[in-house]
Amino acid sequence: MVAALETDGFALDRQKGSHRRYLHSDGCAVTVSFHRSSETFAPKTLRSMIELQARWKTKDLERLGLI
């Protein structure tokens, strides 16, 4: 997820504890809970990051190689 965010132009803005906030120049902000690199996200959390926070559509996910 972090690699896809960075590929799409998001940059790490700040970190507080295990939460990292990534910002995009268009104003989108995505908060990623980070504990271990092998950790997976719950479906609702992943959906929130993709649809609500990053505002990615199907074409964006295809472009980033996520689907």
C-alpha positions in Angstrom: 0.0 0.0 0.0 2.8 2.4 0.9 4.6 1.7 -2.3 1.4 2.4 -4.3 0.8 5.6 -2.5 4.4 6.8 -3.1 4.2 5.8 -6.8 1.0 7.9 -7.1 2.7 11.0 -5.7 1.8 10.7 -2.0 4.6 11.7 0.4 5.0 10.9 4.1 3.8 14.0 6.0 4.0 12.9 9.6 3.9 9.9 12.0 2.4 9.5 15.4 2.9 6.2 17.0 2.0 3.5 14.5 0.0 5.8 12.2 1.6 7.4 9.2 -0.1 10.1 7.2 0.6 10.5 3.5 -0.4 13.7 1.6 -0.9 14.3 -2.1 -0.5 17.6 -3.9 -4.2 17.5 -4.7 -5.1 17.6 -1.0 -5.9 13.9 -0.4 -4.6 12.5 2.8 -4.3 8.8 3.7 -3.6 7.4 7.1 -1.8 4.0 7.2 -1.5 2.0 10.4 1.9 0.5 10.3 3.1 -2.3 12.7 5.0 -4.8 10.6 5.7 -4.8 6.8 4.1 -8.3 6.5 0.8 -7.1 8.2 -2.4 -7.2 6.1 -5.2 -4.7 6.4 -8.8 -5.6 7.3 -11.1 -5.3 4.3 -13.0 -2.2 5.7 -9.7 -0.5 6.5 -8.3 -1.1 3.0 -11.5 0.0 1.4 -11.4 3.3 3.4 -7.8 4.0 2.3 -8.5 3.2 -1.3 -12.0 4.7 -1.9 -12.5 7.4 0.7 -9.0 8.7 1.5 -7.0 8.2 -1.7 -10.1 8.5 -3.9 -8.7 5.8 -6.3 -11.0 4.4 -9.0 -10.6 1.1 -10.8 -8.4 2.7 -13.5 -6.1 4.0 -10.8 -5.8 0.6 -9.2 -5.0 -0.9 -12.7 -2.4 1.8 -13.4 -0.7 1.1 -10.1 -0.7 -2.6 -10.6 -2.9 -3.4 -7.7 -5.5 -5.3 -9.7 
